[in-house]
C-alpha cells in the first residue's frame, strides 16, 4: 500500500513538472538573438525572440510577442528605447519608452528599424518619436527659409 502511494506521488510530481515546463516554454521563455539576421529570420516566422541592438549609440530592445506565429496575418513586436545618445531634450524624452507594433506578414523580416514604420505602432514611444520628427522638420524648414528668401530677392 505504501509503495502504491509513493508511485502515485512520484507520478503526480513528474506530471506537474512536465505541465509547468510546458507552460513556461510557451508563455514565459523567449529565445535571445545575438544578431540582426537571427532577429529578422525569427520575424519572418513570427517566432518569440528578443533582440537588443545599438545604433548610433542608441540602444533598442525588440521582443516578438506572438505565442504561435502570425495571428490575423500580423506579428506583434514590442520596441523599447533603452538608451538615447542625443543630448537634445526632446530626444531624451524617448529614453525608456516603448511601443507595440503589428507588422504584417508581407513586411515581416524585411527591416530591423521598426521605429521607422510608425504607422504600424502605438504607444508612448511612437508619440515621442513623432514629436521629435516634427521638431526636426520644423528646425530644417526654419534653416531653409533664409537662403530661400535670398534666392527669391535675387529672382
C-alpha positions in Angstrom: 0.0 0.0 0.0 2.8 2.4 0.9 4.6 1.6 -2.3 1.5 2.5 -4.4 1.2 5.9 -2.7 4.9 6.6 -3.4 4.4 5.7 -7.1 1.3 7.9 -7.3 3.1 10.8 -5.6 6.1 10.5 -7.9 3.8 10.3 -11.0 1.9 13.4 -9.9 5.2 15.3 -9.3 6.5 14.3 -12.8 3.3 15.3 -14.5 3.3 18.6 -12.6 6.9 19.3 -13.7 6.0 18.5 -17.3 3.0 20.8 -17.2 4.9 23.7 -15.6 7.8 23.3 -18.0 5.4 23.4 -21.0 3.7 26.5 -19.7 7.0 28.2 -19.0 8.2 27.4 -22.5 5.1 28.6 -24.3 4.2 31.6 -22.1 7.4 32.9 -20.5 10.6 31.7 -22.3 11.8 33.9 -25.1 14.9 33.0 -27.1 17.6 35.7 -27.3 19.1 36.6 -30.7 22.6 37.9 -30.9 22.5 39.1 -34.5 20.2 41.1 -36.7 20.0 38.1 -39.1 18.7 35.9 -36.3 16.0 38.5 -35.4 14.9 39.0 -39.0 14.7 35.3 -39.5 12.5 35.0 -36.4 10.4 37.9 -37.5 9.7 36.3 -40.9 8.3 33.3 -39.0 7.0 35.4 -36.1 8.8 33.3 -33.5 9.1 34.6 -29.9 12.6 36.1 -29.6 14.2 39.2 -28.1 17.0 41.2 -29.6 19.0 44.2 -28.3 20.9 46.4 -30.8 23.0 49.5 -30.7 22.5 52.0 -33.5 24.4 55.3 -33.5 24.9 55.0 -29.7 21.2 54.4 -29.1 20.1 51.1 -27.5 16.9 49.4 -28.9 15.3 46.3 -27.5 12.9 44.3 -29.7 10.7 41.5 -28.5 8.4 39.4 -30.7 5.3 38.6 -28.6 3.2 36.1 -30.6 3.0 32.7 -29.0 2.2 30.6 -32.0 3.3 32.6 -35.0 1.3 35.0 -37.0 -2.1 36.0 -35.6 -4.6 37.5 -38.1 -1.6 37.9 -40.5 0.2 40.2 -38.1 3.2 39.8 -35.8 3.3 41.8 -32.6 6.7 43.3 -31.8 7.4 45.4 -28.7 10.0 48.0 -29.2 11.7 49.9 -26.4 14.4 52.5 -26.4 16.7 51.6 -23.6 19.2 54.5 -24.0 19.3 57.5 -26.3 22.7 59.1 -27.1 21.4 62.6 -28.1 21.5 65.5 -25.6 18.5 67.2 -27.2 15.7 67.5 -24.6 13.1 66.2 -27.0 15.3 63.2 -28.0 16.0 62.4 -24.3 12.2 62.2 -23.9 12.3 58.9 -25.9 14.5 57.1 -23.4 12.8 54.3 -21.5 9.6 54.4 -23.6 8.1 51.6 -25.6 5.5 50.9 -28.2 3.8 47.9 -29.7 3.9 47.3 -33.4 1.7 45.0 -35.5 3.8 44.0 -38.5 2.0 42.4 -41.4 3.2 39.0 -42.7 4.2 40.7 -46.0 6.6 43.1 -44.3 7.9 40.9 -41.6 11.6 40.3 -41.7 12.3 43.0 -44.4 13.6 45.6 -42.0 15.0 45.9 -38.5 14.3 49.5 -37.6 10.6 49.1 -36.8 10.6 52.6 -35.4 10.8 53.8 -39.0 7.4 52.2 -39.7 5.4 54.1 -37.1 2.1 53.6 -39.0 2.0 50.0 -37.6 2.7 51.1 -34.0 1.1 52.5 -31.0 2.3 53.7 -27.6 4.3 56.4 -25.8 7.5 55.7 -27.8 5.6 56.3 -31.1 4.2 59.7 -29.8 7.7 60.8 -28.7 9.3 59.8 -32.0 6.6 61.7 -33.9 7.2 64.8 -31.7 11.0 64.5 -32.4 10.4 64.2 -36.2 8.1 67.2 -36.2 10.6 69.3 -34.3 13.4 68.2 -36.6 11.3 69.1 -39.7 10.4 72.5 -38.2 14.1 73.2 -37.5 15.0 72.2 -41.0 12.3 74.4 -42.6 13.4 77.4 -40.4 17.0 76.9 -41.5 16.0 76.9 -45.2 13.8 80.0 -45.1 16.8 82.4 -45.0 18.5 81.0 -48.1 15.2 80.7 -49.9 14.2 84.3 -49.1 17.6 85.5 -50.5 17.1 83.5 -53.7 13.6 85.0 -54.1 15.0 88.5 -53.7 17.6 87.8 -56.4 15.0 86.5 -58.8 
